[in-house]
């Protein structure tokens, strides 16, 4: 047990600080930032299940995020039910959609698979935007705030622990994939699918399972996000930009690592929040400068730290052990 805690020291510090923060900090802006860091980290970890561990790089993962968000929002506004039931419906629908996308991964590889996921998300965007009678089309759906745990009407402190719970769930799934036989098989599929299949590894079933599990976790996070933000906009929840954000968090933090997506989310979300607050009020001519600085920082990290932030931490631990 001690060895396991030592190996997961970074995760213990990260999640421990997140759990203790609401006890000592009451600033709403700071707690809101913490909720977003945890939610984006959980979403990136969900993406990492398929993209990092199985090598199924998806640029249309916002499909499952949007399904979860709309399922929860519509269950509340159209049917008068609780968001938990909407979350369950979203998970079921995302599992079905993930199975379809996972099946396509056996026919399409590399950039063709990524393009197919983008096409799927855009089809959902068009369908939701045109179905005005049910989804309100491009106007979006405002989600009413109703206090209580059953309706997910929580304060900032409650949302910190809710986001922390789903983040720990996604992290536990990643740890399982790192230490289990299934995870080693997925690594074999990711590195050389033909060789893995020659060794008797069920590559098709593993890829479908990884994408389906990733879709279900992403849908859960989408449902929580809809309740937290209080508004669902189809052009945002099904956007390619959102899918790219999941991938960037993971790539910068470290693909195929359990803590990497959360480190990437911590860096990107904190940097984005700071730059937006600092430069958003600058007059015309410099109004978008925070986006330039943000993009430059991302390029530098990817260029000089290709193994991600988790790789830097592993390198430092190895150097300390040798010393």
Helices and strands as residue ranges (DSSP letters): H 2-7, H 9-24, H 28-48, I 49-53, H 62-77, H 83-104, H 111-130, H 132-135, G 137-139, E 141-142, H 156-179, H 181-191, H 193-198, H 203-229, E 231-232, H 234-237, H 240-253, H 260-279, H 289-304, H 308-322
